[in-house]
């Protein structure tokens, strides 16, 4: 069943929290953080509803 995602929420079991501090900082300073904050929310999920 398709449900639109209104926000990006970390899972309770997200491995990011378990990474060493230096790797967390590295990821936050890389393109991955920007991609999560800008690109993912801009994706129109309704177009993919038929796949669910």
PyMOL commands that set and color helices and strands:
alter all, ss='L'
color gray80, all
select helices_A, chain A and resi 15-18+21-29+31-42+45-51
alter helices_A, ss='H'
color red, helices_A
deselect
rebuild
show_as cartoon
